[in-house]
């Protein structure tokens, strides 16, 4: 499975961005897709995941309500809509795919999000 993340950019606080993660290759083997982020000087952290079998979603508690994950099966694409962005959301966002449960094996290249105050 190969992943291509896109949609990052620079926005002011309070703005919105929608990230996309498009899968190619053995997409039928994907069990879940997740988004992670890594802020400068910090460790990578989990943001949200979606299970492909039933669309169940799992959010990091602090982000639920501002971030929304969705999928387009026909396009093999998972979206991350981020609203009410804050400067602390500034990070490189990565998508990842799992073929067994939520054990992520494939990673996209990352897309950078910068939120200015």
C-alpha positions as CSV (number, residue, x, y, z in Angstrom):
1,X,0.0,0.0,0.0
2,X,1.3,3.4,-0.9
3,X,-0.1,6.6,0.6
4,X,-0.1,10.2,-0.7
5,X,-1.0,12.9,1.7
6,X,-2.0,16.4,0.5
7,X,-3.8,19.5,1.5
8,X,-1.5,21.1,4.0
9,X,-0.7,24.8,4.0
10,X,-0.7,28.0,6.1
11,X,-3.8,29.4,7.7
12,X,-4.6,31.9,10.4
13,X,-6.0,30.7,13.7
14,X,-9.6,29.9,13.5
15,X,-9.3,28.8,9.9
16,X,-9.9,25.4,8.3
17,X,-8.0,23.0,6.2
18,X,-8.9,19.6,4.7
19,X,-6.2,17.1,4.3
20,X,-6.5,14.1,1.9
21,X,-4.8,10.7,2.0
22,X,-5.1,8.7,-1.2
23,X,-4.1,5.0,-1.2
24,X,-2.8,3.0,-4.1
25,X,-1.6,-0.6,-4.5
26,X,-3.4,-3.3,-2.4
27,X,-6.1,-1.0,-1.2
28,X,-8.4,-3.9,-0.6
29,X,-6.2,-5.0,2.2
30,X,-6.5,-1.8,4.3
31,X,-8.2,-2.4,7.6
32,X,-7.8,1.2,8.9
33,X,-6.3,4.5,8.1
34,X,-5.0,6.9,10.7
35,X,-3.8,10.4,10.9
36,X,-0.8,11.4,13.1
37,X,1.0,14.6,13.5
38,X,4.4,15.7,14.7
39,X,5.0,19.2,15.9
40,X,8.5,20.7,15.9
41,X,10.5,19.3,18.7
42,X,7.8,16.9,19.8
43,X,7.1,13.3,19.3
44,X,4.6,12.1,16.8
45,X,1.1,11.8,18.2
46,X,-2.1,10.1,17.2
47,X,-4.9,12.3,15.8
48,X,-7.7,10.1,14.5
49,X,-8.4,6.8,12.7
50,X,-11.1,5.2,10.7
51,X,-11.9,1.6,10.3
52,X,-12.7,0.7,6.7
53,X,-15.1,-2.2,7.4
54,X,-17.7,-0.1,9.1
55,X,-16.5,3.5,9.2
56,X,-16.0,3.5,12.9
57,X,-13.9,6.5,14.0
58,X,-11.5,7.0,16.8
59,X,-10.3,10.5,17.9
60,X,-7.7,11.8,20.2
61,X,-9.9,13.2,23.0
62,X,-8.6,16.7,22.8
63,X,-9.3,17.0,19.0
64,X,-12.8,15.6,18.8
65,X,-15.2,18.3,17.8
66,X,-12.7,20.3,15.8
67,X,-11.4,17.5,13.5
68,X,-13.5,15.2,11.4
69,X,-12.3,12.1,9.5
70,X,-14.2,10.8,6.6
71,X,-13.6,8.4,3.6
72,X,-14.4,8.1,0.0
73,X,-14.3,4.4,-0.8
74,X,-14.5,4.9,-4.5
75,X,-11.5,7.2,-4.5
76,X,-9.5,5.2,-1.8
77,X,-9.2,8.5,0.0
78,X,-9.5,9.5,3.6
79,X,-10.0,13.1,4.5
80,X,-9.2,15.0,7.6
81,X,-11.2,18.2,8.0
82,X,-9.7,20.5,10.6
83,X,-11.8,23.4,11.8
84,X,-11.1,26.2,14.3
85,X,-7.4,25.6,13.9
86,X,-5.0,26.8,16.6
87,X,-1.3,27.6,16.5
88,X,-0.7,24.5,18.5
89,X,-2.1,22.4,15.6
90,X,1.0,23.4,13.6
91,X,2.7,20.1,12.7
92,X,3.5,17.8,9.9
93,X,0.5,15.5,9.4
94,X,1.0,12.0,8.3
95,X,-1.5,9.4,7.2
96,X,-0.9,5.7,7.7
97,X,-2.6,2.5,6.7
98,X,-3.0,-0.8,8.6
99,X,-3.8,-4.1,7.1
100,X,-4.4,-5.9,10.4
101,X,-6.4,-4.0,13.0
102,X,-4.8,-0.7,13.8
103,X,-1.2,-1.8,13.3
104,X,0.1,0.8,10.9
105,X,2.5,-0.5,8.3
106,X,2.4,2.0,5.5
107,X,3.0,5.7,5.9
108,X,2.6,8.7,3.7
109,X,5.2,11.4,3.2
110,X,3.6,14.0,5.4
111,X,1.9,17.3,4.7
112,X,2.8,20.4,6.6
113,X,0.2,22.5,8.4
114,X,1.1,25.9,9.8
115,X,-1.3,27.9,11.9
116,X,-0.4,31.5,12.7
117,X,-1.9,33.5,15.6
